Amino acid sequence: MSIPVEAHRTSSFVLFAALFFVLAMIAGCKSGEVKSFAWLDEKGSRLSFRSTAPDAESAGIFTKQGEKQRYILSRSIAIPAGFAFRLKLAAQSSSVDFQVSYGDEKGKNASVLCSMPQTGQVAFILPFEQLKNLQWLEIKLQKFDAQKTSIAEKQPASQNGPSTLLQLQEIRLVPQMRGFRKDADILEISPQFSFQAGKSANRYEIRQPFSSGSEAEKLNQNARLEVVLEGDAGLATLFWGEQKIIYRHSAGASKLVIPFALFGHDPAKVSLEIPVSMQAKVFCADVYPKDNSLFSLDPGLLLYHAPLTEQNYFLARWDLMPDVLLFLFKDYATQDRYLKRLAFFVEKIGFVGRLAPDSEIANLHGWNAHDYRPEDIARFFDAAASQNFPLAAEEIELRELLLKQGLLIKSGSRYLPGKGAIVSITQESPSYLQSKFLAHELSHALFFTDNRYRDLALSLYQDLNDEEKWFLIQYFRWMRYNIDSAYLMANEMQAYLVQQPTRDLEKYFSVTLGERLAQEHPELKQNIESYMQNHLAALVRAANQLNSYLHTAYGFEAGMLFRVR
């Protein structure tokens, strides 16, 4: 009877020892939890993790070449789509190379080699290549150049131990970013970025901006390139793959943002070249929040948009004047379905203030490009509502869009004006005309939204005598504008004066416009020639005053009311 009892006691002892060992391991893991720096998830919540460092105080601190530490999460986490991890580090040398490895709980892993570009604090934004879960992260100090160490680092080691070469200060999950940006005192940089200094110009480059990986397509739909420049005024050259874009930077600071979707393809690299008198503070591709708000961009980018096929139009806001909506329609017919009736209601002789049925205007020409202020848009839709006029589906779509964007306000059954303006061009126009039409329509948007510019244009038109106005009246009458409206005449005058460089104005009026009107009205030929000889100078003077205002107020110049060319 004694043997079973003894066996029972032995078994109990073994179980107790095993339980003690497990509890000791749990306690050890808990006591090894890193507290000296944080590992944060995408919401900013602190994650529990431990380190393979010899002790808690040395976690994240590297003192010799070849040293490595692994940081292991208590539980693996799912990696949110479009996210990367941000490692905030500090170094006293501008020549520290280190390798970052990371993996999941099933053994899948990846690694990337990084180099500190400067002393002090740097945050590295590293992508998760093909991993869906994360369990651990490891850093290994690969190489250290003592010749490039700061003065403080060259001091003898303290009594507490060797000097710190590299220190990890934070791990955080953040939205993807490739390139670089300087935020306050922290430089954020990704491994896909490179910089090359030159004697007269510097070159920045981002390789593979979101064009690889399982989430590439989703990323590119919401991706943007952001460029922030400082320093002297000048021209920056951007290469989007093989596409070359010139950007005019004004003195001080300027910002250019380009949505990836604009070009319809993903480049293998994006490069920026700027003169040494200019500095780039930001050059990065990142993902902007998908909150259904319209993108704000420089209007010149519309001229580079990939061909529209399934979409009727591309819509954005003017980055310098966000209340102005920019429409790029795929062709004239599509644009007409949205805006033609509105054009006749607002501006056309014999139609002003009247809702014309399709049967009456179907064979008449609208405009190749358009511009409207909220007051006129509201009158149009208010009249349609009060008269129960059958609007086209596209016009109803436009009305609802403008209500959503704040250019229209609905009060009961009434439609009231909101803020801003709309302008439109089409991809069917030849490229050289798209540029001219865009400058023309943007000047109208300025006329609508800038009181000082509008007052200047009105005064310049009113100061012209009857002889100096003669050609404008004849030409705009032939164009079927409502010439009885001094407001409309001043608006159209300023647009025709600033849609091309001032140096080209005399030739454009005397040859292009003059001959066009003379061809349609031969009886006016001699009067047109006399006007160009005796009175065109008055329009040139007005154009110079408008151009001076544009340059002073916005850094624009006639013919170029946008910064991208």
Secondary structure by P-SEA (a helix, b strand, c coil): caaaaaaaaaaaaaaaaaaaaaaaaaaaaaaaccccccccccccbbbbbcccccccccccccccccbbbbbbbcbbbbbcccbbbbbbbcccccbbbbbbbbcccccccbbbbbbcccccbbbbbccccccccccbbbbbbccccccccccccccccccccccccbbbcbbbbbccccbbbbcccbbbbcccbbbbbcccbbbbbcccccccccaaaaaaacbbbbbbbbccbbbbbbbcccbbbbbbbcccbbbbbbbcccccccccbbbbbbccccccccbbbbbccccccbbbbccccccccccccccccccccccccccbbbbbbccaaaaaaccaaaaaaccccccccccccccccccccccccccccaaaaaaaaaaaaaacccccaaaaaaaaaaaaaccbbbcccbbbbbccccccccccccaaaaaaaaaaaaaaaaaaccaaaaaaaaaaaaacccccaaaaaaaaaaaccccccaaaaaaaaaaaaccccccaaaaaaacaaaaaaaaacccaaaaaaaaaaccaaaaaaaaaaaaaaaaaccccccccccccc
